[in-house]
Amino acid sequence: MHSEALENTEDRELNRCIYVVEQTRLSLIKWQRKYGMEFEQAVIAAGENRLCIPDNELAQWQDDVATLPQWEQRLQHYRVASISA
């Protein structure tokens, strides 16, 4: 019974990671379409006053860029663990 509960928890975590990665990727696409450029370009353009973007939106975009690799790494970890099990 204990191993079944652990397996269910791992499945939930795997599904959560998949969901967060997908949502973050969609969010990045939304930002890129909205401003017509990649994040790095947006930072430069905002710094040169060529792009008018509210600070909170730039911060949210930066957060998406920064967290995606972390979630992808976590997802990879759970996928490897589920294959090994």
Backbone hydrogen bonds, N-H to C=O, Kabsch-Sander energy under -0.5 kcal/mol:
donor,donor_aa,acceptor,acceptor_aa,energy
5,A,1,M,-2.0
6,L,2,H,-2.1
7,E,3,S,-2.4
8,N,4,E,-2.3
9,T,5,A,-2.1
10,E,6,L,-2.5
11,D,7,E,-2.4
12,R,8,N,-2.3
13,E,9,T,-2.4
14,L,10,E,-2.6
15,N,11,D,-2.6
16,R,12,R,-2.5
17,C,13,E,-2.6
18,I,14,L,-2.4
19,Y,15,N,-2.4
20,V,16,R,-2.8
21,V,17,C,-2.7
22,E,18,I,-2.4
23,Q,19,Y,-2.8
24,T,20,V,-2.6
25,R,21,V,-2.4
26,L,22,E,-2.2
27,S,23,Q,-2.3
28,L,24,T,-2.3
29,I,25,R,-2.1
30,K,26,L,-2.3
31,W,27,S,-2.4
32,Q,28,L,-2.5
33,R,29,I,-2.5
34,K,30,K,-2.6
35,Y,31,W,-2.3
36,G,32,Q,-1.5
37,M,32,Q,-0.8
42,A,38,E,-2.2
43,V,39,F,-2.4
44,I,40,E,-1.8
45,A,41,Q,-2.9
46,A,42,A,-2.8
47,G,43,V,-2.2
48,E,44,I,-1.6
49,N,46,A,-1.4
50,R,45,A,-3.2
51,L,45,A,-1.1
53,I,51,L,-0.9
57,E,54,P,-0.6
58,L,54,P,-2.3
59,A,55,D,-2.4
60,Q,56,N,-2.0
61,W,57,E,-2.6
62,Q,58,L,-2.6
63,D,59,A,-2.3
64,D,60,Q,-2.2
65,V,61,W,-2.4
66,A,62,Q,-2.6
67,T,63,D,-2.6
68,L,64,D,-1.8
70,Q,66,A,-0.5
71,W,67,T,-2.4
72,E,68,L,-2.7
73,Q,69,P,-2.2
74,R,70,Q,-2.2
75,L,71,W,-2.6
76,Q,72,E,-2.4
77,H,73,Q,-2.2
78,Y,74,R,-2.2
79,R,75,L,-2.4
80,V,76,Q,-2.5
81,A,77,H,-2.5
82,S,78,Y,-2.3
83,I,79,R,-1.7
84,S,80,V,-2.2
85,A,81,A,-1.2
